Amino acid sequence: MADESKEPKPPQVPTGDKPASSTPPVSTPSAKPADASTPAAPPKPPAPASPKPPVVLQTPLDNELVKRFRVKFGAALLDAIEDRKQAILTVDRARLVEVALHLRDEEKFDMLADLTAVDWPKRDKRFDVVLDLYSFPKNERLRLKVHAADAEEVPSVVGVWQAANWQEREVFDMFGIVFSGHPNLKRILLPDEWLGYPLRKDYDILQQDTAWVRENLGIESGQ
């Protein structure tokens, strides 16, 4: 008969298996969150752009037209340049009519599109007289220039291109440039008694306007 007073033995654990540890795993602390009050580092400024090369607008011109001109007129051709695909020839003022006839008859620049002037008051030859020419047969443009001092006359090209008649009168009216040989050189926009030439750089528009209004209308201009 079995002895019931003895304690029962615990079950045997197999020697091949180790019991699971009851120690909880040690957790690795996470990275500390950034302090929201700390300002972010400013972004680095972009690297400065490399400077752009200067734009060259005027370059020497030595095309076939210029070569023919040098043979024909020699030292009377003072300068030949190209500016934004525009050929520009500067010639001796005294030979302007001769050059104009050659351009019309030999080079076929049969149209005077415009005739104007530019004032450079600090220069001895303060005026540039500019002729813009066009060739219908060749579909080409050419700019012709001469220099003139304040008291120097410029030969008229009315005998070459009739369109120069009113254009030279306008330049005379606005700049005071006298075109020798013009058939009727008088003011075209302003009254004959107007003082001064409005497109000269040293012209005082307020003084001249006030004087003319007072003398001719008997009132103050209110400028």
C-alpha positions in Angstrom: 0.0 0.0 0.0 1.5 3.4 -1.0 2.5 6.0 1.6 0.2 9.0 1.0 2.0 11.2 3.6 5.0 11.8 1.4 5.1 14.9 -0.9 4.8 14.3 -4.6 8.0 15.1 -6.5 7.9 17.9 -9.1 8.0 16.9 -12.7 11.4 16.5 -14.2 12.5 19.1 -16.6 14.2 17.7 -19.7 17.9 18.4 -19.5 18.1 19.4 -23.2 15.8 22.5 -22.8 16.6 25.5 -20.7 13.7 27.3 -19.0 12.7 30.7 -20.4 14.2 33.6 -18.4 11.7 35.6 -16.4 13.9 38.7 -16.5 12.3 41.4 -18.7 14.4 42.6 -21.7 16.3 45.8 -21.2 15.0 48.4 -23.6 17.5 50.7 -25.4 16.7 54.3 -24.8 15.6 56.2 -27.9 17.3 59.3 -29.2 16.5 62.5 -27.3 14.0 64.7 -29.2 15.4 68.0 -30.5 14.5 71.0 -28.4 11.8 72.9 -30.4 13.1 76.2 -29.0 16.5 75.8 -30.7 16.4 77.7 -34.1 17.4 75.8 -37.2 20.7 76.7 -38.9 20.1 79.1 -41.7 20.6 77.7 -45.2 23.8 78.5 -47.0 23.6 81.3 -49.5 24.0 80.2 -53.1 27.3 80.6 -54.7 27.6 83.9 -56.7 27.0 83.5 -60.4 30.0 84.0 -62.6 29.9 87.5 -64.3 28.5 87.6 -67.8 30.9 88.6 -70.5 30.2 92.2 -71.9 28.0 92.4 -74.9 29.9 93.7 -77.9 27.6 95.7 -80.1 30.0 97.3 -82.5 32.6 95.4 -84.5 34.8 96.4 -87.4 33.3 95.8 -90.8 35.3 94.7 -93.8 32.9 93.1 -96.2 32.8 93.4 -100.0 31.0 96.7 -99.9 33.6 98.2 -97.6 36.4 96.9 -99.8 34.8 98.5 -102.9 34.4 101.7 -100.9 38.1 101.8 -99.9 39.1 101.4 -103.5 36.7 104.1 -104.7 37.0 106.7 -101.9 40.2 105.9 -100.0 40.7 108.1 -96.9 37.2 109.7 -97.4 35.8 106.5 -95.7 36.6 107.4 -92.1 35.1 104.3 -90.4 33.2 101.1 -91.1 31.5 99.1 -88.4 28.6 96.7 -87.8 26.2 97.3 -85.0 23.5 94.6 -84.4 23.8 93.4 -88.0 23.5 97.0 -89.3 26.3 98.2 -91.5 27.4 101.8 -90.7 29.8 103.9 -92.8 31.2 107.2 -91.7 32.5 109.4 -94.5 34.1 112.8 -95.1 31.4 115.5 -94.9 32.8 117.3 -97.9 32.3 114.3 -100.1 28.8 113.4 -98.9 27.0 114.1 -102.3 29.6 112.1 -104.3 29.3 109.2 -101.9 25.5 109.4 -102.0 25.4 109.3 -105.8 27.7 106.2 -105.8 25.5 104.4 -103.3 22.4 105.2 -105.3 23.7 104.4 -108.8 26.4 101.7 -108.2 25.3 100.0 -105.0 21.6 100.3 -105.7 20.6 102.0 -102.4 17.7 103.7 -104.1 15.6 104.8 -101.1 16.4 107.3 -98.4 14.4 105.9 -95.5 15.3 108.6 -93.0 17.6 111.5 -92.4 18.2 112.7 -88.8 21.0 113.9 -86.5 22.5 113.3 -83.0 24.0 116.0 -80.8 27.2 115.2 -78.8 27.8 118.7 -77.2 31.1 117.8 -75.6 32.7 116.7 -78.9 34.4 119.2 -81.3 32.3 117.8 -84.2 29.2 117.8 -82.1 26.7 116.6 -84.7 26.3 113.3 -86.4 24.1 113.6 -89.5 22.7 110.1 -90.2 21.2 108.8 -93.4 19.3 105.5 -93.3 19.3 103.9 -96.8 17.5 100.9 -98.2 18.1 98.9 -101.4 15.0 97.4 -103.0 17.0 95.3 -105.5 19.3 93.8 -102.7 16.9 94.0 -99.8 19.6 95.5 -97.7 20.0 98.5 -95.3 22.9 100.8 -94.8 23.5 103.7 -92.4 25.6 106.6 -93.7 27.1 109.2 -91.3 29.0 112.4 -91.4 30.3 114.6 -88.6 29.8 118.4 -88.4 30.8 121.1 -86.0 28.4 123.7 -84.8 29.1 126.2 -87.6 29.9 123.7 -90.4 27.4 123.2 -93.2 26.5 119.8 -94.5 25.9 119.3 -98.2 22.3 118.7 -99.1 21.4 115.4 -100.8 18.0 116.6 -102.1 19.5 116.2 -105.6 20.2 112.5 -104.9 17.0 111.6 -103.0 14.0 113.9 -103.2 12.8 112.6 -99.8 15.7 114.5 -98.2 13.8 117.8 -98.8 11.5 117.8 -95.8 13.9 115.6 -93.7 16.7 118.2 -94.0 14.3 120.9 -93.1 13.3 119.1 -89.9 16.9 118.6 -88.9 17.5 122.3 -89.5 14.5 123.1 -87.4 15.4 120.9 -84.5 19.2 121.0 -84.5 20.1 124.2 -86.4 22.3 122.3 -88.9 22.5 124.2 -92.2 22.3 122.1 -95.4 24.1 123.9 -98.2 22.4 123.7 -101.5 18.9 122.9 -100.1 16.2 124.5 -102.3 14.1 125.9 -99.5 15.8 125.6 -96.1 13.4 127.0 -93.5 11.7 125.8 -90.4 9.0 123.1 -90.9 7.6 122.5 -87.4 8.2 125.7 -85.4 7.5 129.3 -86.2 10.2 131.2 -88.1 10.8 133.5 -85.2 11.3 130.6 -82.7 14.6 131.0 -80.7 16.9 128.0 -80.4 16.8 124.4 -81.6 14.8 122.0 -79.3 16.8 118.8 -80.0 20.2 120.3 -79.0 21.3 118.9 -75.6 21.8 122.4 -74.2 18.4 123.7 -75.2 16.3 125.2 -72.3 12.7 124.3 -73.3 11.0 126.3 -70.5 12.9 129.5 -71.1 12.4 129.5 -74.8 8.7 128.6 -74.6 8.1 131.3 -72.0 9.9 133.9 -74.1 8.0 133.1 -77.3 4.6 133.0 -75.6 5.2 136.3 -73.9 6.4 138.0 -77.1 3.9 136.6 -79.6 0.8 136.1 -77.4 1.3 138.7 -74.8 0.7 136.3 -71.9 2.7 134.1 -69.5 3.0 130.5 -70.6 2.2 129.1 -67.2 5.0 126.6 -67.4 
